[in-house]
Amino acid sequence: MDKLDRYDVILLRTLQENGRASNVELSEKASLSAPQCYRRVRRLETEGIIRGYAAQVAPPAIGLDVVAFVSLTIDREQFKKVREMEKAIRQFPEILECYTISGDFDYLLKVVATDLKSLSNFLTDRLMQVPGVSGVRSSVCLEEIKPPSPLPVK
């Protein structure tokens, strides 16, 4: 955050709210010229501060009615191959997010499925079959209270 000035913060906030904002819109918000905004946004992209742009799709609108958080434990004897296991996890489109965590489990996954049966099949037939995975525990979401939100850029 040390390298971000107030203009960068304005650009980041604006783009998080509307990733399709034009340079003209950005220049109005930041009180900069459109070419200056363009250069700043490209720098934020190049430096990896802006990872990319994507449409936020409502999972139920495309038939993904189940969201679950899955706690995953790895087999300590397979720990030498943990990066291979992580690579396999990245390949599953059902896994939206994956984090290493502290505590009783090793990873926390956010998983989507069409229904409970397909979630069960995914966990049993695919995720548990990944070498190195020794256990999973899932919590099914009953209701989304707050959808993914912009980061609090200050």
C-alpha positions as CSV (number, residue, x, y, z in Angstrom):
1,M,0.0,0.0,0.0
2,D,3.0,2.4,0.4
3,K,3.2,2.8,-3.4
4,L,-0.5,3.8,-3.8
5,D,-1.4,7.4,-3.7
6,R,-4.9,8.9,-3.4
7,Y,-5.5,8.7,-7.2
8,D,-4.6,5.0,-7.2
9,V,-7.1,4.4,-4.4
10,I,-9.8,6.2,-6.3
11,L,-9.1,4.2,-9.4
12,L,-9.1,0.9,-7.4
13,R,-12.4,1.7,-5.7
14,T,-14.0,2.7,-8.9
15,L,-12.9,-0.3,-10.8
16,Q,-14.0,-2.7,-8.1
17,E,-17.4,-1.2,-8.3
18,N,-17.5,-1.1,-12.1
19,G,-14.7,-3.1,-13.9
20,R,-16.1,-1.8,-17.2
21,A,-15.6,1.9,-16.3
22,S,-14.0,3.8,-19.2
23,N,-10.9,6.0,-18.9
24,V,-13.2,9.0,-19.3
25,E,-15.3,7.8,-16.3
26,L,-12.2,7.1,-14.3
27,S,-10.7,10.5,-15.1
28,E,-13.9,12.2,-13.9
29,K,-13.8,10.3,-10.6
30,A,-10.1,10.8,-10.0
31,S,-9.9,14.4,-11.5
32,L,-7.1,13.3,-13.8
33,S,-6.8,13.2,-17.6
34,A,-7.9,10.0,-19.4
35,P,-4.3,9.3,-20.5
36,Q,-3.1,9.6,-16.9
37,C,-5.8,7.2,-15.8
38,Y,-4.9,4.8,-18.5
39,R,-1.2,4.8,-17.5
40,R,-2.0,4.4,-13.8
41,V,-4.4,1.5,-14.4
42,R,-1.9,-0.3,-16.7
43,R,0.8,0.1,-13.9
44,L,-1.6,-1.3,-11.3
45,E,-2.2,-4.3,-13.7
46,T,1.5,-4.8,-14.4
47,E,2.4,-4.7,-10.7
48,G,-0.3,-7.3,-10.0
49,I,-2.4,-5.0,-7.8
50,I,-5.2,-5.5,-10.2
51,R,-5.4,-9.2,-10.9
52,G,-8.0,-9.1,-13.7
53,Y,-11.6,-8.3,-14.5
54,A,-14.6,-10.6,-14.4
55,A,-18.4,-10.6,-14.4
56,Q,-19.9,-11.6,-11.0
57,V,-22.4,-14.3,-11.9
58,A,-25.0,-15.4,-9.3
59,P,-24.5,-19.1,-8.8
60,P,-28.2,-20.0,-8.6
61,A,-28.8,-18.3,-11.9
62,I,-26.7,-20.9,-13.6
63,G,-28.0,-23.9,-11.6
64,L,-25.4,-23.9,-8.8
65,D,-27.8,-24.0,-5.9
66,V,-25.4,-25.4,-3.3
67,V,-22.4,-23.5,-1.8
68,A,-20.3,-25.3,0.8
69,F,-17.2,-24.6,2.8
70,V,-15.0,-27.7,2.9
71,S,-12.2,-28.2,5.4
72,L,-9.6,-30.5,4.1
73,T,-6.9,-32.4,5.9
74,I,-3.7,-33.7,4.2
75,D,-2.0,-37.0,4.8
76,R,1.2,-36.2,6.7
77,E,3.1,-39.0,4.9
78,Q,2.2,-37.4,1.6
79,F,3.4,-34.0,2.7
80,K,6.4,-34.2,0.3
81,K,3.9,-34.1,-2.6
82,V,1.7,-31.3,-1.2
83,R,2.3,-29.0,-4.2
84,E,1.1,-31.8,-6.6
85,M,-2.1,-32.1,-4.5
86,E,-2.5,-28.3,-4.6
87,K,-2.1,-28.4,-8.4
88,A,-4.8,-31.1,-8.6
89,I,-7.1,-28.9,-6.4
90,R,-6.7,-25.9,-8.8
91,Q,-8.0,-28.0,-11.6
92,F,-11.5,-28.5,-10.2
93,P,-13.9,-25.9,-11.5
94,E,-16.2,-26.6,-8.5
95,I,-13.6,-25.2,-6.1
96,L,-14.0,-21.4,-6.3
97,E,-11.4,-20.6,-3.6
98,C,-8.8,-22.4,-1.6
99,Y,-6.8,-21.3,1.4
100,T,-4.2,-22.9,3.6
101,I,-5.3,-22.3,7.2
102,S,-4.2,-22.8,10.8
103,G,-6.0,-24.9,13.3
104,D,-7.5,-28.4,13.0
105,F,-7.5,-28.5,9.2
106,D,-5.0,-27.7,6.5
107,Y,-7.1,-26.1,3.8
108,L,-10.4,-24.3,3.5
109,L,-12.3,-24.6,0.2
110,K,-15.3,-22.8,-1.2
111,V,-17.2,-25.3,-3.4
112,V,-20.3,-25.0,-5.6
113,A,-22.6,-27.7,-6.8
114,T,-26.0,-28.1,-8.5
115,D,-27.4,-30.0,-5.5
116,L,-26.5,-31.9,-2.4
117,K,-26.1,-35.2,-4.3
118,S,-23.6,-33.7,-6.7
119,L,-21.7,-32.1,-3.8
120,S,-21.5,-35.5,-2.2
121,N,-20.4,-37.1,-5.4
122,F,-17.7,-34.4,-5.9
123,L,-16.4,-34.8,-2.4
124,T,-16.4,-38.6,-2.4
125,D,-15.6,-39.5,-6.0
126,R,-13.2,-36.7,-7.0
127,L,-11.8,-34.6,-4.1
128,M,-11.2,-37.5,-1.7
129,Q,-9.4,-39.4,-4.5
130,V,-6.7,-36.8,-4.8
131,P,-3.4,-38.3,-3.5
132,G,-2.6,-36.7,-0.2
133,V,-6.1,-35.8,0.9
134,S,-6.9,-37.7,4.1
135,G,-10.2,-36.2,5.1
136,V,-12.8,-33.6,4.4
137,R,-15.6,-32.0,6.5
138,S,-18.2,-29.8,4.8
139,S,-20.5,-27.1,5.9
140,V,-23.4,-26.3,3.5
141,C,-24.4,-22.6,3.3
142,L,-28.1,-22.0,3.9
143,E,-28.2,-18.5,2.7
144,E,-25.8,-15.9,1.3
145,I,-26.0,-12.8,3.6
146,K,-23.3,-10.7,1.9
147,P,-22.1,-11.5,-1.6
148,P,-18.4,-11.0,-2.6
149,S,-17.6,-7.3,-2.0
150,P,-14.9,-4.9,-3.1
151,L,-11.8,-4.8,-0.9
152,P,-11.7,-1.9,1.5
153,V,-9.0,0.2,-0.2
154,K,-7.9,3.1,1.9
